[in-house]
Amino acid sequence: MPCPYDEKTVTDQMNNLFRQVYTVSELTAKIKGQLEKDFPEVWVQGQISNFRKPASGHMYFSLKDEKAQLHAVMYKFQNLYLAFRPEDGMEVLCRGRISVYEARGEYQIILDQMEPRGIGALQKAFEQLKARLEKEGLFDPARKRPIPQYPRRVGIITSPQGAALPDMLRVIRRKAPGLQVLIIPSRVQGEGAAAELAHALALANLPEAATPPDRPAMELVVLARGGGSLEDLWAFNEEALARAIAASRLPVISAVGHEVDWTIADFVADYRAATPTAAAERIAAAEADLVERLLEIEGRLGQALISRLESWRERVRLLLRALSDPRPMLADKMQRVDDLSFRLAAAGRNRLDKVQGQVQALKRELWAREPRFKLKQDRLRFQALFASMAAAGPRSLEAAGARLELAGQKLEAFSPLRTLARGYSIARRSDSGELLRQSGQVEAGDRIDVLLHQGSLACEVRGKKPGPEETT
């Protein structure tokens, strides 16, 4: 009888007898057990990306380099002791164990320890700068200014996109709603961030003349940033920012990182807040306390007023019992009031009539002094004066001409030119122009000028004859 199965069928059935088939869960669990056995502890170095920290407090992110990436998780009970806050782009060194997240079939590293790379060099630079600035006296408490107890306007220098700002504003709105806040945006991390922070601090320190007149002057500046690694906070450790804080005319609060984070800015600032939220609490606390005290005083005053009113009410009740019926007396007083009202009305009408008469008299007087009426009278007087002047003008000119002609005749009679015309002449020394009246004024050889009626002569003295008076 021939075999009902061919060779291939028989081979397949034999293979099925020895084939081990896993479910997905079984295979994943086996891989997980093998990985956890082979890698119970491993150190991994890489860059953080896709960092997430949900409400549970656990941290989820990826560690990556140029060619690969590895999922990582650090549970809350481990990350509570981190001295820095992990962020995307941060280079870290981690210790943990390799495992598999069975729900997605992804292998991952569960971290027990994590620290930023390069911390040693930065820490050394931090300590060196801290020692130098402390030696210069920038940390001296004696140079630090007191924080205003009730500031009216505060500047906050921070990144508008940072998590610190909303928390600070929430506290200030709740505890000190009347406080004016000026947000001065600046980068708080990366290259050039320290220069931006120093520039923002200089803007906050502009003179009070630059403040708009409808706003109070700036009284306080806060440097704020959330937590992070030493590299993230390094902008607040740079010397340029430290010196800008020391040179600020306004008090400066440093609110950088978490309570365990210390920066050079914390040491130089006039006040160091453990966190940005703590800085907001410090600024608003005094006003909140004052409001609470005022509310307490208001309540006490209200109780005292109620007590006093009750006392007065009781006293009034006692007085009412002691008083006789006031209605007859009130009726007499009301009649008296009516009588006085009638008299007052009559006096008012008389006074009104008198005032109206005075007003009419003033109107008439005002009309007499009205500028247009006075201007018309002045115009008429001007026209009369102008006509009189126009008529007197020719006569005055004629009289003046006669006087001028007479004066000319007199001047002509005394003129030396008429004397010269009769044959006389005038002699002067050529060198000095001195008028010659006697021969003794010159010597032989002197040059003289002789003025004639027409023209003049340049002469030389050849000799001289003394006059009668000279001989005597």
C-alpha positions as a LaTeX table, in Angstrom:
\begin{tabular}{lrrr}
\hline
Residue & $x$ (\AA) & $y$ (\AA) & $z$ (\AA) \\
\hline
Met1 & 0.00 & 0.00 & 0.00 \\
Pro2 & 1.54 & 3.38 & $-0.96$ \\
Cys3 & 2.39 & 6.00 & 1.80 \\
Pro4 & $-0.33$ & 8.75 & 2.06 \\
Tyr5 & 2.27 & 11.46 & 2.85 \\
Asp6 & 4.99 & 12.78 & 0.63 \\
Glu7 & 8.53 & 13.41 & 1.81 \\
Lys8 & 8.04 & 17.20 & 2.33 \\
Thr9 & 5.01 & 16.74 & 4.53 \\
Val10 & 6.80 & 14.24 & 6.69 \\
Thr11 & 9.80 & 16.60 & 7.05 \\
Asp12 & 7.58 & 19.56 & 8.09 \\
Gln13 & 5.79 & 17.47 & 10.71 \\
Met14 & 9.13 & 16.31 & 12.14 \\
Asn15 & 10.40 & 19.94 & 12.35 \\
Asn16 & 7.26 & 21.02 & 14.18 \\
Leu17 & 7.95 & 18.45 & 16.85 \\
Phe18 & 11.33 & 20.09 & 17.72 \\
Arg19 & 10.44 & 23.86 & 17.02 \\
Gln20 & 10.25 & 26.17 & 20.06 \\
Val21 & 7.70 & 28.97 & 19.54 \\
Tyr22 & 7.59 & 32.04 & 21.86 \\
Thr23 & 4.86 & 34.54 & 22.36 \\
Val24 & 5.88 & 38.20 & 22.12 \\
Ser25 & 5.66 & 38.57 & 25.89 \\
Glu26 & 7.74 & 35.45 & 26.49 \\
Leu27 & 10.46 & 36.51 & 24.08 \\
Thr28 & 10.56 & 40.07 & 25.46 \\
Ala29 & 10.81 & 38.77 & 29.02 \\
Lys30 & 13.63 & 36.43 & 28.02 \\
Ile31 & 15.55 & 39.27 & 26.33 \\
Lys32 & 14.99 & 41.49 & 29.37 \\
Gly33 & 16.33 & 38.84 & 31.72 \\
Gln34 & 19.37 & 38.25 & 29.57 \\
Leu35 & 20.20 & 41.99 & 29.27 \\
Glu36 & 19.76 & 42.60 & 32.99 \\
Lys37 & 22.02 & 39.60 & 33.67 \\
Asp38 & 24.73 & 40.71 & 31.21 \\
Phe39 & 24.62 & 44.46 & 32.07 \\
Pro40 & 23.81 & 44.80 & 35.80 \\
Glu41 & 25.85 & 48.04 & 35.94 \\
Val42 & 27.18 & 50.13 & 33.11 \\
Trp43 & 28.55 & 53.67 & 32.65 \\
Val44 & 27.28 & 55.54 & 29.57 \\
Gln45 & 28.32 & 58.94 & 28.24 \\
Gly46 & 26.11 & 60.92 & 25.87 \\
Gln47 & 24.00 & 63.98 & 25.15 \\
Ile48 & 20.50 & 64.43 & 26.57 \\
Ser49 & 17.61 & 64.85 & 24.11 \\
Asn50 & 13.79 & 64.70 & 24.32 \\
Phe51 & 13.93 & 65.38 & 28.07 \\
Arg52 & 10.57 & 65.02 & 29.87 \\
Lys53 & 9.63 & 65.18 & 33.54 \\
Pro54 & 5.88 & 64.54 & 34.05 \\
Ala55 & 3.91 & 65.07 & 37.26 \\
Ser56 & 5.11 & 61.72 & 38.60 \\
Gly57 & 8.60 & 63.23 & 39.05 \\
His58 & 10.33 & 60.57 & 36.95 \\
Met59 & 12.74 & 61.69 & 34.22 \\
Tyr60 & 12.55 & 60.31 & 30.68 \\
Phe61 & 15.01 & 61.17 & 27.94 \\
Ser62 & 17.39 & 59.78 & 25.34 \\
Leu63 & 21.17 & 59.57 & 25.47 \\
Lys64 & 22.69 & 59.99 & 22.03 \\
Asp65 & 25.96 & 60.43 & 20.18 \\
Glu66 & 26.73 & 60.86 & 16.49 \\
Lys67 & 25.56 & 57.36 & 15.49 \\
Ala68 & 23.04 & 55.98 & 17.99 \\
Gln69 & 20.69 & 56.74 & 20.83 \\
Leu70 & 19.57 & 54.96 & 23.99 \\
His71 & 16.34 & 55.47 & 25.93 \\
Ala72 & 16.91 & 56.35 & 29.58 \\
Val73 & 14.78 & 56.69 & 32.69 \\
Met74 & 15.66 & 58.01 & 36.14 \\
Tyr75 & 12.98 & 57.47 & 38.73 \\
Lys76 & 11.95 & 60.14 & 41.22 \\
Phe77 & 13.56 & 58.53 & 44.26 \\
Gln78 & 16.92 & 58.72 & 42.43 \\
Asn79 & 16.69 & 62.15 & 40.73 \\
Leu80 & 15.68 & 63.92 & 43.95 \\
Tyr81 & 19.37 & 64.02 & 44.90 \\
Leu82 & 20.66 & 65.53 & 41.65 \\
Ala83 & 22.60 & 68.76 & 42.18 \\
Phe84 & 21.60 & 70.02 & 38.73 \\
Arg85 & 18.61 & 69.96 & 36.41 \\
Pro86 & 19.07 & 67.93 & 33.22 \\
Glu87 & 18.16 & 69.68 & 29.98 \\
Asp88 & 18.26 & 68.94 & 26.27 \\
Gly89 & 21.73 & 69.25 & 24.78 \\
Met90 & 23.54 & 68.62 & 28.06 \\
Glu91 & 26.51 & 66.23 & 28.01 \\
Val92 & 26.28 & 63.80 & 30.93 \\
Leu93 & 27.96 & 60.72 & 32.38 \\
Cys94 & 25.47 & 58.16 & 33.72 \\
Arg95 & 25.54 & 54.93 & 35.72 \\
Gly96 & 22.74 & 52.37 & 35.56 \\
Arg97 & 21.55 & 48.97 & 34.40 \\
Ile98 & 20.26 & 47.86 & 31.02 \\
Ser99 & 16.67 & 46.64 & 30.91 \\
Val100 & 13.70 & 46.33 & 28.54 \\
Tyr101 & 10.41 & 48.22 & 28.70 \\
Glu102 & 8.21 & 45.28 & 27.81 \\
Ala103 & 5.09 & 47.30 & 26.85 \\
Arg104 & 6.90 & 48.75 & 23.82 \\
Gly105 & 9.67 & 46.20 & 23.43 \\
Glu106 & 12.35 & 48.93 & 23.81 \\
Tyr107 & 15.59 & 48.44 & 25.63 \\
Gln108 & 16.64 & 51.24 & 27.96 \\
Ile109 & 18.98 & 52.15 & 30.74 \\
Ile110 & 17.60 & 52.68 & 34.24 \\
Leu111 & 19.85 & 55.29 & 35.90 \\
Asp112 & 21.05 & 55.43 & 39.48 \\
Gln113 & 23.57 & 58.26 & 39.05 \\
Met114 & 24.13 & 61.14 & 36.62 \\
Glu115 & 26.58 & 64.03 & 36.51 \\
Pro116 & 27.44 & 66.66 & 33.92 \\
Arg117 & 30.64 & 66.36 & 31.96 \\
Gly118 & 33.40 & 68.97 & 32.38 \\
Ile119 & 32.33 & 69.91 & 35.89 \\
Gly120 & 35.89 & 69.82 & 37.22 \\
Ala121 & 37.29 & 72.58 & 34.97 \\
Leu122 & 34.31 & 74.84 & 35.50 \\
Gln123 & 34.37 & 74.35 & 39.24 \\
Lys124 & 38.04 & 75.32 & 39.35 \\
Ala125 & 37.39 & 78.50 & 37.34 \\
Phe126 & 34.47 & 79.27 & 39.67 \\
Glu127 & 36.61 & 78.94 & 42.79 \\
Gln128 & 39.44 & 81.04 & 41.33 \\
Leu129 & 37.15 & 83.92 & 40.33 \\
Lys130 & 35.32 & 83.73 & 43.65 \\
Ala131 & 38.57 & 84.05 & 45.58 \\
Arg132 & 39.77 & 87.00 & 43.48 \\
Leu133 & 36.53 & 88.98 & 43.74 \\
Glu134 & 36.26 & 88.27 & 47.46 \\
Lys135 & 39.76 & 89.64 & 47.91 \\
Glu136 & 38.72 & 92.83 & 46.08 \\
Gly137 & 35.85 & 93.29 & 48.52 \\
Leu138 & 32.93 & 92.66 & 46.13 \\
Phe139 & 31.39 & 90.22 & 48.62 \\
Asp140 & 31.81 & 92.53 & 51.61 \\
Pro141 & 28.45 & 92.89 & 53.44 \\
Ala142 & 29.35 & 96.52 & 54.27 \\
Arg143 & 29.00 & 97.58 & 50.59 \\
Lys144 & 25.65 & 95.88 & 50.10 \\
Arg145 & 22.52 & 98.04 & 50.02 \\
Pro146 & 19.33 & 97.28 & 51.94 \\
Ile147 & 16.36 & 95.89 & 50.00 \\
Pro148 & 13.42 & 98.39 & 49.96 \\
Gln149 & 10.69 & 97.24 & 52.32 \\
Tyr150 & 7.79 & 98.48 & 50.18 \\
Pro151 & 9.05 & 98.84 & 46.60 \\
Arg152 & 6.62 & 100.35 & 44.09 \\
Arg153 & 8.40 & 99.31 & 40.88 \\
Val154 & 10.70 & 96.33 & 40.38 \\
Gly155 & 12.66 & 95.18 & 37.33 \\
Ile156 & 13.03 & 91.44 & 36.61 \\
Ile157 & 15.86 & 90.44 & 34.28 \\
Thr158 & 15.25 & 86.95 & 32.92 \\
Ser159 & 14.29 & 84.96 & 29.85 \\
Pro160 & 10.61 & 85.49 & 28.92 \\
Gln161 & 10.48 & 81.84 & 27.84 \\
Gly162 & 11.87 & 80.51 & 31.12 \\
Ala163 & 9.82 & 78.72 & 33.77 \\
Ala164 & 10.97 & 81.11 & 36.51 \\
Leu165 & 9.07 & 84.19 & 35.29 \\
Pro166 & 5.45 & 82.84 & 35.45 \\
Asp167 & 6.01 & 81.57 & 38.99 \\
Met168 & 7.39 & 84.94 & 40.13 \\
Leu169 & 4.55 & 86.91 & 38.53 \\
Arg170 & 1.98 & 84.56 & 40.06 \\
Val171 & 3.35 & 85.18 & 43.57 \\
Ile172 & 3.59 & 88.96 & 43.06 \\
Arg173 & 0.03 & 89.23 & 41.68 \\
Arg174 & $-1.29$ & 87.25 & 44.62 \\
Lys175 & 0.61 & 88.98 & 47.41 \\
Ala176 & 1.36 & 92.47 & 46.04 \\
Pro177 & $-1.07$ & 93.31 & 43.20 \\
Gly178 & $-0.15$ & 97.00 & 43.36 \\
Leu179 & 3.54 & 96.38 & 42.65 \\
Gln180 & 4.61 & 97.44 & 39.14 \\
Val181 & 6.90 & 94.92 & 37.42 \\
Leu182 & 9.11 & 95.75 & 34.43 \\
Ile183 & 10.35 & 92.63 & 32.61 \\
Ile184 & 13.75 & 93.17 & 30.95 \\
Pro185 & 14.31 & 90.22 & 28.61 \\
Ser186 & 17.73 & 88.61 & 28.36 \\
Arg187 & 19.25 & 85.26 & 27.58 \\
Val188 & 20.26 & 83.40 & 30.74 \\
Gln189 & 22.29 & 80.59 & 29.21 \\
Gly190 & 24.88 & 80.12 & 26.50 \\
Glu191 & 27.62 & 82.20 & 24.93 \\
Gly192 & 27.05 & 85.95 & 25.25 \\
Ala193 & 24.35 & 85.57 & 27.91 \\
Ala194 & 26.48 & 87.29 & 30.59 \\
Ala195 & 26.97 & 90.34 & 28.35 \\
Glu196 & 23.21 & 90.50 & 27.71 \\
Leu197 & 22.50 & 90.28 & 31.43 \\
Ala198 & 24.99 & 93.09 & 32.18 \\
His199 & 23.41 & 95.24 & 29.44 \\
Ala200 & 19.93 & 94.61 & 30.82 \\
Leu201 & 21.17 & 95.62 & 34.27 \\
Ala202 & 22.56 & 98.86 & 32.79 \\
Leu203 & 19.15 & 99.57 & 31.22 \\
Ala204 & 17.46 & 99.09 & 34.58 \\
Asn205 & 19.92 & 101.61 & 36.09 \\
Leu206 & 19.04 & 104.43 & 33.67 \\
Pro207 & 18.61 & 107.79 & 35.47 \\
Glu208 & 15.25 & 108.59 & 36.98 \\
Ala209 & 14.83 & 111.32 & 34.33 \\
Ala210 & 14.37 & 108.51 & 31.78 \\
Thr211 & 11.41 & 107.10 & 33.72 \\
Pro212 & 7.97 & 108.04 & 32.28 \\
Pro213 & 6.32 & 110.71 & 34.47 \\
Asp214 & 3.25 & 108.54 & 35.11 \\
Arg215 & 5.34 & 105.73 & 36.61 \\
Pro216 & 7.36 & 105.49 & 39.83 \\
Ala217 & 11.12 & 105.17 & 39.52 \\
Met218 & 12.76 & 101.75 & 39.56 \\
Glu219 & 13.72 & 100.77 & 43.10 \\
Leu220 & 14.95 & 97.19 & 42.82 \\
Val221 & 16.31 & 94.72 & 40.22 \\
Val222 & 16.03 & 90.92 & 40.28 \\
Leu223 & 18.28 & 88.58 & 38.27 \\
Ala224 & 16.26 & 85.38 & 37.86 \\
Arg225 & 16.76 & 81.96 & 36.32 \\
Gly226 & 15.61 & 78.41 & 37.05 \\
Gly227 & 17.93 & 75.63 & 38.09 \\
Gly228 & 20.43 & 73.80 & 35.94 \\
Ser229 & 23.92 & 72.43 & 35.74 \\
Leu230 & 27.06 & 74.42 & 36.40 \\
Glu231 & 27.41 & 74.92 & 32.65 \\
Asp232 & 23.81 & 76.16 & 32.37 \\
Leu233 & 24.31 & 78.68 & 35.17 \\
Trp234 & 27.75 & 79.77 & 34.02 \\
Ala235 & 26.55 & 83.14 & 32.67 \\
Phe236 & 25.95 & 84.14 & 36.31 \\
Asn237 & 29.54 & 83.18 & 37.17 \\
Glu238 & 31.24 & 85.51 & 34.69 \\
Glu239 & 33.26 & 88.48 & 35.92 \\
Ala240 & 31.57 & 91.06 & 33.64 \\
Leu241 & 28.17 & 90.40 & 35.22 \\
Ala242 & 29.65 & 90.39 & 38.73 \\
Arg243 & 31.14 & 93.84 & 38.23 \\
Ala244 & 27.91 & 95.14 & 36.67 \\
Ile245 & 26.04 & 94.02 & 39.79 \\
Ala246 & 28.60 & 95.73 & 42.04 \\
Ala247 & 28.33 & 98.97 & 40.00 \\
Ser248 & 24.51 & 99.02 & 40.04 \\
Arg249 & 23.00 & 102.04 & 41.76 \\
Leu250 & 19.88 & 99.97 & 42.45 \\
Pro251 & 19.81 & 97.10 & 44.97 \\
Val252 & 20.09 & 93.73 & 43.21 \\
Ile253 & 18.52 & 90.41 & 44.22 \\
Ser254 & 20.12 & 87.27 & 42.76 \\
Ala255 & 17.55 & 84.50 & 42.29 \\
Val256 & 19.39 & 81.88 & 40.26 \\
Gly257 & 18.77 & 78.13 & 40.25 \\
His258 & 17.66 & 76.01 & 43.16 \\
Glu259 & 18.58 & 76.31 & 46.83 \\
Val260 & 21.69 & 74.17 & 46.36 \\
Asp261 & 22.93 & 76.27 & 43.41 \\
Trp262 & 25.42 & 79.05 & 44.22 \\
Thr263 & 26.81 & 81.50 & 41.65 \\
Ile264 & 29.20 & 84.45 & 41.73 \\
Ala265 & 26.14 & 86.69 & 41.23 \\
Asp266 & 24.74 & 85.36 & 44.54 \\
Phe267 & 27.85 & 86.49 & 46.41 \\
Val268 & 27.99 & 89.98 & 44.82 \\
Ala269 & 24.27 & 90.76 & 44.92 \\
Asp270 & 22.75 & 92.72 & 47.79 \\
Tyr271 & 20.45 & 89.79 & 48.58 \\
Arg272 & 20.54 & 86.13 & 47.53 \\
Ala273 & 17.22 & 84.30 & 47.13 \\
Ala274 & 17.28 & 80.51 & 47.10 \\
Thr275 & 14.95 & 80.38 & 44.07 \\
Pro276 & 13.15 & 82.85 & 41.79 \\
Thr277 & 9.92 & 82.09 & 43.63 \\
Ala278 & 11.63 & 82.84 & 46.95 \\
Ala279 & 12.73 & 86.20 & 45.51 \\
Ala280 & 9.13 & 87.03 & 44.59 \\
Glu281 & 8.04 & 86.01 & 48.09 \\
Arg282 & 10.71 & 88.31 & 49.60 \\
Ile283 & 9.66 & 91.28 & 47.46 \\
Ala284 & 5.95 & 90.85 & 48.07 \\
Ala285 & 6.12 & 89.68 & 51.69 \\
Ala286 & 6.29 & 93.13 & 53.27 \\
Glu287 & 3.32 & 94.42 & 51.28 \\
Ala288 & 1.35 & 91.22 & 51.99 \\
Asp289 & 2.12 & 91.54 & 55.71 \\
Leu290 & 1.09 & 95.19 & 55.61 \\
Val291 & $-2.20$ & 94.32 & 53.89 \\
Glu292 & $-2.82$ & 91.59 & 56.46 \\
Arg293 & $-2.13$ & 94.00 & 59.30 \\
Leu294 & $-4.41$ & 96.63 & 57.75 \\
Leu295 & $-7.18$ & 94.07 & 57.37 \\
Glu296 & $-6.70$ & 93.10 & 61.01 \\
Ile297 & $-6.79$ & 96.76 & 62.08 \\
Glu298 & $-9.86$ & 97.29 & 59.90 \\
Gly299 & $-11.61$ & 94.41 & 61.66 \\
Arg300 & $-10.67$ & 95.73 & 65.08 \\
Leu301 & $-11.84$ & 99.22 & 64.17 \\
Gly302 & $-15.11$ & 97.80 & 62.91 \\
Gln303 & $-15.67$ & 95.93 & 66.17 \\
Ala304 & $-14.77$ & 99.03 & 68.17 \\
Leu305 & $-17.14$ & 101.16 & 66.09 \\
Ile306 & $-19.97$ & 98.67 & 66.54 \\
Ser307 & $-19.31$ & 98.63 & 70.28 \\
Arg308 & $-19.23$ & 102.43 & 70.44 \\
Leu309 & $-22.46$ & 102.72 & 68.40 \\
Glu310 & $-24.18$ & 100.26 & 70.68 \\
Ser311 & $-23.05$ & 102.31 & 73.67 \\
Trp312 & $-24.36$ & 105.51 & 72.11 \\
Arg313 & $-27.63$ & 103.82 & 71.15 \\
Glu314 & $-28.16$ & 102.77 & 74.75 \\
Arg315 & $-27.34$ & 106.26 & 75.94 \\
Val316 & $-29.88$ & 107.75 & 73.51 \\
Arg317 & $-32.54$ & 105.36 & 74.78 \\
Leu318 & $-31.85$ & 106.49 & 78.35 \\
Leu319 & $-32.00$ & 110.16 & 77.35 \\
Leu320 & $-35.25$ & 109.63 & 75.47 \\
Arg321 & $-36.84$ & 108.22 & 78.59 \\
Ala322 & $-35.70$ & 111.30 & 80.54 \\
Leu323 & $-36.97$ & 113.82 & 77.97 \\
Ser324 & $-40.52$ & 115.24 & 77.89 \\
Asp325 & $-42.65$ & 115.19 & 74.75 \\
Pro326 & $-40.77$ & 117.41 & 72.25 \\
Arg327 & $-43.67$ & 117.86 & 69.79 \\
Pro328 & $-45.03$ & 121.18 & 71.14 \\
Met329 & $-41.57$ & 122.66 & 71.16 \\
Leu330 & $-40.91$ & 121.31 & 67.65 \\
Ala331 & $-44.17$ & 122.86 & 66.37 \\
Asp332 & $-43.12$ & 126.29 & 67.66 \\
Lys333 & $-39.69$ & 125.90 & 66.11 \\
Met334 & $-41.18$ & 124.86 & 62.76 \\
Gln335 & $-43.42$ & 127.94 & 62.73 \\
Arg336 & $-40.40$ & 130.07 & 63.53 \\
Val337 & $-38.55$ & 128.44 & 60.64 \\
Asp338 & $-41.41$ & 129.25 & 58.25 \\
Asp339 & $-41.42$ & 132.88 & 59.35 \\
Leu340 & $-37.68$ & 133.16 & 58.84 \\
Ser341 & $-38.02$ & 131.51 & 55.43 \\
Phe342 & $-40.53$ & 134.14 & 54.27 \\
Arg343 & $-38.32$ & 136.96 & 55.51 \\
Leu344 & $-35.30$ & 135.42 & 53.88 \\
Ala345 & $-37.15$ & 135.14 & 50.56 \\
Ala346 & $-38.20$ & 138.83 & 50.72 \\
Ala347 & $-34.68$ & 139.94 & 51.61 \\
Gly348 & $-33.34$ & 137.83 & 48.77 \\
Arg349 & $-35.68$ & 139.50 & 46.26 \\
Asn350 & $-34.71$ & 142.96 & 47.49 \\
Arg351 & $-31.04$ & 142.07 & 47.30 \\
Leu352 & $-31.55$ & 140.68 & 43.80 \\
Asp353 & $-33.27$ & 143.88 & 42.63 \\
Lys354 & $-30.42$ & 145.96 & 44.02 \\
Val355 & $-27.80$ & 143.78 & 42.40 \\
Gln356 & $-29.63$ & 143.95 & 39.05 \\
Gly357 & $-29.64$ & 147.78 & 39.27 \\
Gln358 & $-25.91$ & 147.75 & 39.98 \\
Val359 & $-25.39$ & 145.43 & 37.04 \\
Gln360 & $-27.27$ & 147.77 & 34.71 \\
Ala361 & $-25.20$ & 150.75 & 35.92 \\
Leu362 & $-22.02$ & 148.79 & 35.35 \\
Lys363 & $-23.21$ & 147.85 & 31.87 \\
Arg364 & $-23.72$ & 151.53 & 31.02 \\
Glu365 & $-20.32$ & 152.43 & 32.42 \\
Leu366 & $-18.76$ & 149.52 & 30.56 \\
Trp367 & $-20.41$ & 150.70 & 27.32 \\
Ala368 & $-18.94$ & 154.16 & 27.82 \\
Arg369 & $-15.52$ & 152.54 & 28.19 \\
Glu370 & $-16.14$ & 150.02 & 25.41 \\
Pro371 & $-12.97$ & 149.83 & 23.23 \\
Arg372 & $-14.77$ & 150.38 & 19.94 \\
Phe373 & $-16.52$ & 153.54 & 21.22 \\
Lys374 & $-13.24$ & 154.86 & 22.63 \\
Leu375 & $-11.44$ & 153.95 & 19.42 \\
Lys376 & $-13.97$ & 155.93 & 17.39 \\
Gln377 & $-13.41$ & 159.03 & 19.57 \\
Asp378 & $-9.62$ & 158.65 & 19.29 \\
Arg379 & $-9.92$ & 158.32 & 15.51 \\
Leu380 & $-11.85$ & 161.59 & 15.30 \\
Arg381 & $-9.24$ & 163.38 & 17.45 \\
Phe382 & $-6.47$ & 161.95 & 15.29 \\
Gln383 & $-8.11$ & 163.17 & 12.11 \\
Ala384 & $-8.46$ & 166.68 & 13.57 \\
Leu385 & $-4.83$ & 166.72 & 14.68 \\
Phe386 & $-3.68$ & 165.43 & 11.29 \\
Ala387 & $-5.62$ & 168.18 & 9.48 \\
Ser388 & $-4.15$ & 170.80 & 11.80 \\
Met389 & $-0.64$ & 169.46 & 11.25 \\
Ala390 & $-1.14$ & 169.35 & 7.48 \\
Ala391 & $-2.18$ & 173.01 & 7.48 \\
Ala392 & 0.68 & 174.09 & 9.75 \\
Gly393 & 3.31 & 172.22 & 7.75 \\
Pro394 & 3.83 & 174.68 & 4.85 \\
Arg395 & 3.90 & 177.67 & 7.19 \\
Ser396 & 6.52 & 176.02 & 9.37 \\
Leu397 & 8.62 & 175.18 & 6.30 \\
Glu398 & 8.40 & 178.74 & 5.01 \\
Ala399 & 9.48 & 180.24 & 8.37 \\
Ala400 & 12.31 & 177.73 & 8.65 \\
Gly401 & 13.51 & 178.64 & 5.13 \\
Ala402 & 13.63 & 182.34 & 6.03 \\
Arg403 & 15.61 & 181.58 & 9.16 \\
Leu404 & 18.01 & 179.44 & 7.18 \\
Glu405 & 18.60 & 182.17 & 4.59 \\
Leu406 & 19.31 & 184.75 & 7.30 \\
Ala407 & 21.76 & 182.41 & 9.01 \\
Gly408 & 23.51 & 181.88 & 5.67 \\
Gln409 & 23.91 & 185.57 & 5.16 \\
Lys410 & 25.43 & 185.97 & 8.62 \\
Leu411 & 27.76 & 183.06 & 8.00 \\
Glu412 & 28.84 & 184.56 & 4.70 \\
Ala413 & 29.63 & 187.88 & 6.36 \\
Phe414 & 32.00 & 186.20 & 8.80 \\
Ser415 & 33.45 & 183.73 & 6.34 \\
Pro416 & 37.29 & 183.86 & 5.89 \\
Leu417 & 36.75 & 183.31 & 2.17 \\
Arg418 & 35.38 & 186.86 & 1.80 \\
Thr419 & 38.49 & 188.17 & 3.54 \\
Leu420 & 40.67 & 186.25 & 1.09 \\
Ala421 & 38.63 & 187.66 & $-1.79$ \\
Arg422 & 39.60 & 191.20 & $-0.71$ \\
Gly423 & 43.32 & 190.34 & $-1.30$ \\
Tyr424 & 44.31 & 188.83 & 2.04 \\
Ser425 & 45.97 & 185.43 & 2.44 \\
Ile426 & 46.60 & 182.82 & 5.17 \\
Ala427 & 50.10 & 181.41 & 5.83 \\
Arg428 & 50.82 & 178.05 & 7.53 \\
Arg429 & 53.98 & 176.07 & 8.23 \\
Ser430 & 54.26 & 173.25 & 5.71 \\
Asp431 & 55.57 & 170.73 & 8.21 \\
Ser432 & 53.12 & 171.25 & 11.07 \\
Gly433 & 50.26 & 173.27 & 9.55 \\
Glu434 & 50.70 & 175.89 & 12.30 \\
Leu435 & 48.95 & 179.22 & 11.49 \\
Leu436 & 51.50 & 182.06 & 11.13 \\
Arg437 & 50.66 & 185.34 & 12.90 \\
Gln438 & 54.16 & 186.86 & 13.31 \\
Ser439 & 57.55 & 186.53 & 11.59 \\
Gly440 & 59.18 & 185.09 & 14.67 \\
Gln441 & 57.38 & 181.80 & 14.08 \\
Val442 & 59.67 & 180.96 & 11.10 \\
Glu443 & 63.33 & 181.12 & 10.14 \\
Ala444 & 65.04 & 181.60 & 6.78 \\
Gly445 & 64.79 & 178.42 & 4.74 \\
Asp446 & 61.50 & 177.22 & 6.31 \\
Arg447 & 58.82 & 176.17 & 3.89 \\
Ile448 & 55.35 & 177.60 & 4.22 \\
Asp449 & 51.97 & 177.25 & 2.43 \\
Val450 & 50.08 & 180.43 & 1.50 \\
Leu451 & 46.30 & 180.06 & 1.02 \\
Leu452 & 44.80 & 182.55 & $-1.48$ \\
His453 & 41.19 & 183.26 & $-2.46$ \\
Gln454 & 41.71 & 180.87 & $-5.31$ \\
Gly455 & 44.45 & 178.27 & $-4.92$ \\
Ser456 & 47.58 & 178.27 & $-2.69$ \\
Leu457 & 51.36 & 178.86 & $-2.92$ \\
Ala458 & 54.24 & 176.68 & $-1.69$ \\
Cys459 & 56.95 & 179.14 & $-0.61$ \\
Glu460 & 60.39 & 179.21 & 1.04 \\
Val461 & 61.31 & 181.95 & 3.56 \\
Arg462 & 64.31 & 183.96 & 2.19 \\
Gly463 & 64.24 & 186.50 & 4.95 \\
Lys464 & 61.96 & 188.08 & 7.52 \\
Lys465 & 61.13 & 191.51 & 8.99 \\
Pro466 & 59.97 & 191.76 & 12.55 \\
Gly467 & 56.71 & 193.60 & 13.32 \\
Pro468 & 56.32 & 196.54 & 15.67 \\
Glu469 & 55.49 & 194.37 & 18.64 \\
Glu470 & 58.41 & 192.03 & 17.94 \\
Thr471 & 60.98 & 194.85 & 18.01 \\
Thr472 & 59.73 & 195.99 & 21.35 \\
\hline
\end{tabular}
